[in-house]
Amino acid sequence: MRLSTARQAIVLCLFLAGCITGPETSDGTKYFASPAEAVEQITTMLERKDWPELARYYDLADSPEDPAKLISGEFFYTDEEPPVAHPAGFWRYKHPFAPGFEFHSTRELEEPGVIEVTVMVEIDQGGGMIQRGIETFLMRRTTRGYQVMPHKAPPF
């Protein structure tokens, strides 16, 4: 079946807006096409606080995480401010990163199919001073695409 040009444009707009994402399995599990695409789409889901949708992109195999904590947002977000907190509110986002961070790089790990994704934020403090923040998270690469792993990435 061939889509008309108008329908192709609508599908492209929905995809770019994050309404249509990567492949989905019959059980509702979803995959990202690439780590860079994942960062963009995760940012949108975090900003919308769309925890159920974000949870569908997580690989919970071999993980003790309770899926209900992902769906409720408890795994991703908190309102409990720590004693020392960044004024930008990055502390609110527990996993995988806070909105404002952008894709930086990937690194293959020893475990086959597991990659470490690095995201970075730069804040211009004025007077030529730039504050940089770096976060990492893990993804599993499969033939269907990429999924986020709830495990913490190893330290640099």
C-alpha positions in Angstrom: 0.0 0.0 0.0 1.4 3.4 -1.0 0.5 6.5 1.1 -0.4 9.7 -0.6 2.0 12.7 -0.3 -0.4 14.3 2.2 -0.6 11.2 4.3 3.1 10.8 4.2 3.5 14.3 5.5 1.0 13.7 8.3 2.8 10.5 9.3 6.2 12.3 9.3 4.8 15.1 11.4 3.3 12.7 13.9 6.6 10.8 14.1 8.7 14.0 14.6 6.2 15.2 17.3 6.8 11.9 19.1 3.3 10.6 18.6 4.6 7.7 16.5 7.8 6.1 17.8 9.8 3.0 17.2 8.6 -0.6 16.6 6.2 -2.0 19.2 5.7 -5.7 20.1 2.4 -7.4 20.7 2.8 -7.0 24.4 3.2 -3.2 24.1 7.0 -3.1 24.5 8.6 -0.3 22.4 12.0 0.3 21.0 14.0 3.4 19.9 15.7 3.4 16.5 18.9 4.9 17.9 20.4 6.3 21.1 20.3 9.8 19.8 16.6 9.5 18.9 16.0 7.9 22.3 17.3 11.0 24.1 15.1 13.3 22.1 12.0 11.2 22.6 12.8 10.5 26.3 13.1 14.2 26.9 9.6 14.8 25.5 8.1 12.0 27.6 9.9 13.4 30.7 8.6 16.9 30.1 5.1 15.6 29.6 5.5 13.3 32.6 4.2 10.5 30.4 5.5 7.7 32.7 3.4 4.8 31.3 4.7 5.5 27.8 8.3 5.9 28.9 8.0 2.6 30.9 7.2 0.8 27.6 10.8 1.6 26.4 12.5 -0.1 29.4 14.1 -3.5 29.3 13.2 -4.9 32.7 14.6 -8.4 32.1 17.0 -9.4 34.9 15.9 -6.3 36.8 14.4 -6.2 40.3 12.5 -3.0 39.4 8.8 -3.1 39.9 7.1 -2.2 36.6 4.4 -0.4 38.7 7.0 2.1 40.0 7.9 2.9 36.4 4.3 3.4 35.3 3.5 5.5 38.3 6.6 7.7 37.8 8.1 6.9 41.2 11.1 5.4 39.4 11.6 8.5 37.2 10.7 11.6 39.3 10.7 13.0 42.8 9.5 16.1 44.6 11.7 15.4 47.6 14.4 18.0 47.4 17.8 16.9 48.6 19.8 19.1 51.1 22.1 20.2 48.3 20.1 20.7 45.1 20.9 22.2 41.7 18.8 25.3 41.1 17.8 24.0 37.6 15.8 21.2 39.3 17.8 18.4 37.7 17.5 16.5 41.0 13.8 15.9 40.3 14.6 13.4 37.6 16.0 10.1 38.9 16.3 8.1 35.7 17.5 8.2 33.0 18.4 12.0 32.9 16.8 15.4 33.3 15.2 17.4 30.4 17.8 19.9 29.1 20.5 17.2 28.6 21.3 16.4 25.0 22.8 13.3 23.4 26.6 13.4 23.4 28.0 9.9 22.7 27.8 6.1 23.2 30.3 3.6 24.3 30.2 -0.2 23.9 30.4 -2.1 27.2 31.8 -5.6 27.7 28.3 -7.2 27.9 27.2 -7.9 24.4 24.4 -5.6 23.2 24.8 -3.2 26.1 25.9 0.4 25.5 26.4 3.4 27.7 24.8 6.6 26.5 26.3 9.9 27.6 24.1 13.0 27.7 25.4 16.5 28.5 24.0 19.9 29.4 25.9 23.2 29.2 24.7 26.2 31.2 26.1 29.6 30.4 26.8 31.3 33.7 27.9 34.5 32.1 31.4 36.1 32.0 32.6 33.2 29.8 31.9 30.6 32.4 30.2 27.5 31.2 28.9 24.9 33.7 28.7 21.4 32.2 26.8 18.4 33.5 27.2 14.8 32.3 24.9 11.9 32.9 25.1 8.3 31.6 22.5 5.5 31.3 22.5 2.1 29.8 20.6 0.8 26.7 20.3 -2.7 25.3 20.6 -3.0 21.5 18.5 -5.7 19.8 17.4 -6.5 16.3 14.2 -4.6 17.0 16.0 -1.4 18.3 17.2 0.0 21.6 15.6 -0.1 25.0 16.7 1.7 28.2 18.0 -0.4 31.1 17.0 0.6 34.6 20.6 -0.2 35.9 23.0 2.6 36.6 25.9 3.0 34.2 29.4 2.2 35.5 31.4 5.2 36.7 33.7 6.9 34.1 
